[in-house]
Amino acid sequence: MLGFLVTTLATALSLLVVDLIVPGVGIATFPAALAAAVSLGIVNGSIKPVLKLLSLPVTFLTLGAFSLVVNGFCFWLASLVVPGFAVTGFLGFILGPVVLSLASTFILGYFAKNDVEGKIAGAGSKLGLGQAEGESIDASSEREKLEAS
């Protein structure tokens, strides 16, 4: 669950970067960016695999270039669902997903390098928030953390 939240936050921050760089992509507010990140996740997880399969012959004939169109379509489709997130024009349609991918890669790399997920989990345990159901607890490391503080 925590991994999903960190990935969604990274995607929302990446969408704000796309808003600054790519003409034709607009994000009104940070909550709209969060909603757009969730919408993108849903579209990319459900509709995009079907579109990739259906467009496989065309993608093969264009040596993979048609995958930019599929990515752009999914990006645009996600913008239809979220108020405050708009994709207009050819540059926003094609360049938006490319910049989003690059920005997400850098932000998630930064999060991984600085162990953001571990720090969030550590802050939760210091605040007395318990483990979620189904997650395992390493009792010896938790005991050591409590003894150290």
C-alpha positions in Angstrom: 0.0 0.0 0.0 2.8 2.4 0.9 4.5 1.6 -2.5 1.3 2.6 -4.3 1.1 5.9 -2.4 4.8 6.7 -3.1 4.4 5.9 -6.8 1.2 8.0 -7.0 3.0 10.9 -5.4 5.9 10.6 -7.8 3.5 10.5 -10.8 1.6 13.6 -9.5 4.9 15.5 -9.1 5.9 14.3 -12.6 2.6 15.6 -14.0 3.4 19.0 -12.5 6.8 18.9 -14.3 5.0 18.0 -17.5 2.6 20.9 -17.0 5.6 23.3 -16.8 7.5 21.9 -19.8 5.0 20.6 -22.4 2.7 23.1 -24.1 -0.8 21.6 -24.4 -0.8 19.9 -21.0 -2.5 21.7 -18.1 -2.8 20.8 -14.4 -4.9 23.2 -12.4 -4.0 22.1 -8.8 -2.0 19.6 -6.9 -5.1 17.6 -5.9 -6.0 17.5 -9.7 -2.5 16.1 -10.3 -3.1 13.4 -7.6 -6.4 12.5 -9.2 -4.7 12.4 -12.6 -2.0 10.1 -11.3 -4.6 7.7 -10.1 -6.5 8.0 -13.3 -3.4 7.3 -15.4 -2.6 4.3 -13.3 -6.1 2.9 -13.9 -6.0 3.6 -17.6 -2.5 2.2 -18.0 -3.4 -0.9 -16.0 -6.7 -1.7 -17.7 -7.1 -0.1 -21.1 -3.5 0.2 -22.4 -2.7 -3.5 -22.5 -5.7 -4.1 -24.7 -4.8 -1.3 -27.0 -1.2 -2.5 -27.2 -2.3 -5.9 -28.2 -4.8 -4.6 -30.8 -2.2 -2.3 -32.3 0.6 -4.8 -32.4 0.6 -5.2 -36.2 0.8 -1.4 -36.8 3.4 -1.0 -34.1 5.5 -3.7 -35.7 5.1 -2.1 -39.2 6.2 1.3 -37.8 9.1 -0.2 -35.9 7.5 0.8 -32.5 6.7 4.4 -33.3 3.0 3.7 -33.1 3.4 3.0 -29.3 3.8 6.8 -28.9 0.3 7.1 -30.3 -1.0 4.5 -27.9 0.7 6.2 -24.9 -0.7 9.6 -26.0 -4.2 8.2 -26.4 -4.1 6.7 -22.9 -2.7 10.0 -21.5 -5.5 11.9 -23.2 -8.1 9.4 -22.1 -7.0 9.9 -18.5 -7.4 13.6 -18.9 -11.1 13.2 -19.9 -11.9 11.8 -16.5 -10.2 14.3 -14.2 -11.4 17.9 -14.0 -8.4 20.2 -13.8 -6.2 18.0 -16.1 -6.3 18.8 -19.8 -4.4 17.5 -22.8 -4.7 19.6 -26.0 -2.8 19.6 -29.2 -0.3 17.3 -30.9 2.6 18.2 -28.6 0.6 17.5 -25.5 -0.6 14.2 -27.0 2.8 12.9 -28.1 5.4 14.7 -25.9 3.4 14.7 -22.7 3.7 10.9 -21.9 7.4 11.0 -22.9 8.3 13.8 -20.5 6.0 12.2 -17.8 8.0 8.9 -18.2 11.4 10.7 -17.9 10.3 12.9 -14.9 8.8 9.8 -13.1 12.0 7.9 -13.6 14.1 10.7 -12.1 11.7 11.3 -9.2 11.3 7.6 -8.3 15.0 7.2 -8.6 15.4 10.0 -6.1 12.9 8.4 -3.8 14.6 5.1 -4.0 18.1 6.6 -3.4 16.9 8.4 -0.3 14.7 5.5 0.9 11.6 7.7 1.1 9.3 4.7 1.5 11.4 3.4 4.5 11.4 6.9 6.1 7.6 7.2 5.8 7.2 3.7 7.3 9.6 4.6 10.1 7.7 7.8 10.8 4.5 5.8 11.0 5.9 3.4 13.5 7.3 6.2 15.7 3.8 7.7 15.7 2.4 4.4 16.9 0.7 3.5 13.7 0.4 -0.3 13.5 1.3 -2.5 10.5 -1.5 -3.0 8.0 -3.2 -6.4 7.9 -1.2 -8.9 5.9 2.1 -7.1 6.3 4.9 -8.8 8.1 6.7 -7.3 11.1 10.3 -8.2 11.8 10.0 -8.2 15.6 13.7 -8.1 16.4 14.4 -5.0 14.2 11.3 -3.3 15.7 12.5 -4.1 19.2 16.0 -2.7 18.4 14.4 0.5 17.1 12.4 0.9 20.2 15.4 0.3 22.5 17.6 2.7 20.5 15.1 5.6 21.0 
